[in-house]
Amino acid sequence: MITDQAATEIARIENVPLRVTVADILRQAIVNGSMKPGTPIIEMALAEQLNVSRAPVREAIQILEADGLIESEPYKGKRVKPLTQKEVEELYSLREQFEAFAIRRIVERKVDVAELRLHTASMFEAAERKDFAALMRSDEAFHRCLILLADHQLMLGMWDNLYLRIRQIMALRNMSNRDLSQVARNHPPIVDAIEKGDMILAISLISDHTRSASQISPEELGITS
């Protein structure tokens, strides 16, 4: 017999619409770089691959169009929305400002950044295992944690609104840099500078880290001019 206390500890089963599940799967494939910019979206092929009918796939595609991840191409159908060099520059310039501002608040408020250390350790562990997906998750977690530690809700909301595209670019960039250890090594110096209270150095490091995306060619990122 299940007691009242035990019953409260059992998680509820969420009845998630199939279109939402399909949208989540496709969204992850896009933002982790598996479905690259410009990839055609073939409704029937996706339905067969996911073992679902075409209706939830069609509805999921509409969701991702609203997210700005899929677009209609005249006379050709739908595709993963291509990136442009201008979009990358704009997104990364905003990201640089957000993260520099976050560091400024963290240093000024003397916030404990031990959680950032956990994410850097996870990156090194993933790099050692050559687990690209795990490295990406830890990399994303590091940068979101930086924003969270700033304790600025308006900035966090803006970050989350932009982050689907930022994650996509990060994944494409890191896929072109198969030295996973180098990706991991980029982060501890930032944490070191924050812990020492060296705001100027920390901001310089995060800015250099963000601008490094511009050193990768449009072809490597799969973007259009």
C-alpha positions as CSV (number, residue, x, y, z in Angstrom):
1,M,0.0,0.0,0.0
2,I,1.3,3.4,-0.9
3,T,1.3,5.9,2.0
4,D,0.3,9.5,1.5
5,Q,3.9,10.6,2.0
6,A,5.2,8.1,-0.6
7,A,2.5,9.2,-3.0
8,T,3.7,12.8,-2.8
9,E,7.2,11.8,-3.7
10,I,6.2,10.2,-7.0
11,A,6.5,12.5,-10.0
12,R,3.4,13.2,-12.0
13,I,3.3,11.9,-15.6
14,E,3.1,14.9,-17.9
15,N,0.7,14.5,-20.8
16,V,2.8,16.4,-23.4
17,P,1.2,16.9,-26.8
18,L,3.1,14.9,-29.5
19,R,3.7,18.1,-31.5
20,V,5.6,19.6,-28.6
21,T,7.7,16.4,-28.2
22,V,8.5,16.4,-31.9
23,A,9.3,20.2,-31.8
24,D,11.7,19.6,-28.9
25,I,13.5,16.8,-30.8
26,L,13.9,18.9,-33.9
27,R,14.8,22.0,-31.9
28,Q,17.6,20.2,-30.2
29,A,18.9,18.8,-33.5
30,I,19.0,22.3,-34.9
31,V,20.7,24.0,-32.0
32,N,23.2,21.2,-31.4
33,G,24.3,21.4,-35.0
34,S,23.0,18.0,-36.2
35,M,20.7,19.8,-38.6
36,K,22.8,22.5,-40.1
37,P,21.6,25.8,-41.5
38,G,20.0,25.3,-44.9
39,T,19.1,21.7,-44.3
40,P,15.8,21.0,-46.2
41,I,12.8,20.1,-43.9
42,I,11.0,17.2,-45.5
43,E,7.8,16.5,-43.6
44,M,7.3,13.0,-44.8
45,A,10.9,11.9,-44.2
46,L,10.8,13.4,-40.6
47,A,7.6,11.6,-39.9
48,E,9.1,8.3,-41.0
49,Q,12.3,8.9,-39.1
50,L,10.4,9.8,-35.9
51,N,7.8,7.1,-36.4
52,V,4.9,9.5,-36.1
53,S,2.2,10.7,-38.5
54,R,2.7,13.9,-40.6
55,A,0.3,16.0,-38.6
56,P,2.4,16.5,-35.4
57,V,5.5,17.0,-37.6
58,R,3.7,19.7,-39.5
59,E,2.6,21.4,-36.2
60,A,6.1,21.1,-34.8
61,I,7.5,22.8,-37.9
62,Q,5.1,25.7,-37.3
63,I,6.4,26.0,-33.7
64,L,10.0,26.1,-34.9
65,E,9.1,28.7,-37.6
66,A,7.8,30.9,-34.7
67,D,11.1,30.2,-32.9
68,G,12.9,31.6,-35.9
69,L,14.8,28.3,-36.5
70,I,12.9,27.2,-39.7
71,E,11.9,29.3,-42.6
72,S,10.0,28.9,-46.0
73,E,12.2,29.1,-49.1
74,P,10.2,30.4,-52.2
75,Y,9.5,27.6,-54.6
76,K,11.6,25.1,-52.6
77,G,9.8,24.4,-49.3
78,K,11.1,24.7,-45.8
79,R,14.6,24.6,-44.4
80,V,16.6,25.2,-41.3
81,K,17.0,29.0,-41.3
82,P,20.4,29.9,-42.7
83,L,22.7,32.1,-40.6
84,T,24.2,35.2,-42.0
85,Q,27.5,36.8,-41.0
86,K,25.6,39.9,-39.8
87,E,23.4,37.7,-37.5
88,V,26.4,36.1,-36.0
89,E,28.1,39.4,-35.4
90,E,25.0,40.9,-33.9
91,L,24.3,37.9,-31.6
92,Y,27.9,37.7,-30.4
93,S,28.2,41.4,-29.9
94,L,25.1,41.3,-27.6
95,R,26.4,38.1,-25.9
96,E,29.7,39.9,-25.2
97,Q,27.9,42.9,-23.6
98,F,25.7,40.6,-21.5
99,E,28.6,38.5,-20.2
100,A,30.8,41.5,-19.5
101,F,28.0,43.2,-17.6
102,A,27.4,39.9,-15.7
103,I,31.1,39.8,-14.7
104,R,31.0,43.4,-13.6
105,R,28.1,42.6,-11.3
106,I,29.6,39.4,-10.0
107,V,32.9,41.0,-9.1
108,E,31.3,44.1,-7.6
109,R,29.0,42.0,-5.4
110,K,31.7,39.4,-4.6
111,V,29.5,36.5,-5.7
112,D,30.7,33.0,-5.0
113,V,31.6,31.4,-8.4
114,A,32.2,27.9,-7.2
115,E,29.4,26.7,-9.5
116,L,31.4,27.9,-12.5
117,R,34.2,25.7,-11.4
118,L,31.9,22.7,-11.5
119,H,31.0,23.4,-15.1
120,T,34.6,23.8,-16.1
121,A,35.5,20.5,-14.5
122,S,32.6,18.9,-16.4
123,M,34.0,20.3,-19.6
124,F,37.4,18.8,-19.0
125,E,35.8,15.4,-18.2
126,A,33.8,15.5,-21.4
127,A,36.9,16.5,-23.4
128,E,38.8,13.6,-21.9
129,R,36.0,11.2,-23.0
130,K,35.8,13.0,-26.4
131,D,32.1,13.4,-25.7
132,F,31.2,16.4,-27.8
133,A,27.5,16.5,-26.7
134,A,28.4,16.5,-23.0
135,L,31.0,19.2,-23.7
136,M,28.4,21.4,-25.4
137,R,26.0,20.9,-22.4
138,S,28.7,21.9,-19.9
139,D,29.8,24.9,-22.1
140,E,26.2,26.1,-22.3
141,A,25.7,25.6,-18.6
142,F,28.8,27.6,-17.8
143,H,27.7,30.7,-19.8
144,R,24.1,30.5,-18.5
145,C,25.4,30.2,-15.0
146,L,27.5,33.3,-15.5
147,I,24.3,35.2,-16.4
148,L,22.4,33.7,-13.5
149,L,25.1,34.7,-11.0
150,A,24.7,38.3,-12.0
151,D,21.1,38.1,-10.5
152,H,19.6,40.3,-13.1
153,Q,16.2,39.0,-14.2
154,L,15.7,41.3,-17.2
155,M,19.0,40.3,-18.6
156,L,18.3,36.6,-18.0
157,G,15.1,36.9,-19.9
158,M,16.8,38.6,-22.8
159,W,19.6,36.0,-22.7
160,D,17.1,33.1,-22.9
161,N,15.3,34.7,-25.8
162,L,18.5,34.9,-27.8
163,Y,20.1,31.7,-26.6
164,L,18.6,29.3,-29.1
165,R,20.6,30.9,-31.9
166,I,23.6,31.4,-29.7
167,R,23.6,27.7,-28.8
168,Q,23.4,26.9,-32.5
169,I,26.4,29.0,-33.3
170,M,28.3,27.7,-30.4
171,A,27.7,24.1,-31.5
172,L,28.7,24.8,-35.1
173,R,31.8,26.7,-33.9
174,N,32.8,23.9,-31.6
175,M,32.2,21.2,-34.2
176,S,34.7,23.0,-36.4
177,N,37.2,23.0,-33.5
178,R,37.6,19.3,-32.8
179,D,40.3,20.0,-30.1
180,L,37.8,19.6,-27.3
181,S,40.4,20.2,-24.6
182,Q,41.1,23.6,-26.0
183,V,37.4,24.5,-25.7
184,A,37.5,23.4,-22.1
185,R,40.8,25.3,-21.4
186,N,39.3,28.6,-22.5
187,H,37.1,28.8,-19.3
188,P,39.2,28.4,-16.1
189,P,41.2,31.7,-16.6
190,I,37.9,33.6,-16.7
191,V,36.9,32.1,-13.4
192,D,40.4,32.7,-11.9
193,A,40.2,36.4,-12.8
194,I,36.7,36.7,-11.3
195,E,37.8,35.0,-8.1
196,K,40.8,37.4,-7.8
197,G,38.5,40.4,-8.3
198,D,40.4,41.4,-11.4
199,M,37.4,42.8,-13.3
200,I,39.4,44.2,-16.2
201,L,41.2,40.9,-16.9
202,A,38.0,38.9,-16.5
203,I,36.1,41.1,-19.0
204,S,39.0,41.0,-21.4
205,L,39.1,37.2,-21.3
206,I,35.4,36.8,-21.8
207,S,35.4,39.3,-24.7
208,D,38.3,37.5,-26.4
209,H,36.5,34.2,-25.8
210,T,33.3,35.6,-27.4
211,R,35.1,37.2,-30.3
212,S,36.9,34.0,-31.2
213,A,33.9,33.0,-33.3
214,S,34.9,35.6,-35.8
215,Q,38.1,33.7,-36.5
216,I,36.1,30.8,-38.0
217,S,35.1,31.0,-41.7
218,P,31.5,31.3,-42.8
219,E,31.9,28.0,-44.6
220,E,32.9,26.2,-41.4
221,L,29.9,27.7,-39.6
222,G,27.6,26.8,-42.5
223,I,26.4,30.4,-42.8
224,T,25.5,32.5,-45.8
225,S,27.0,35.9,-46.6
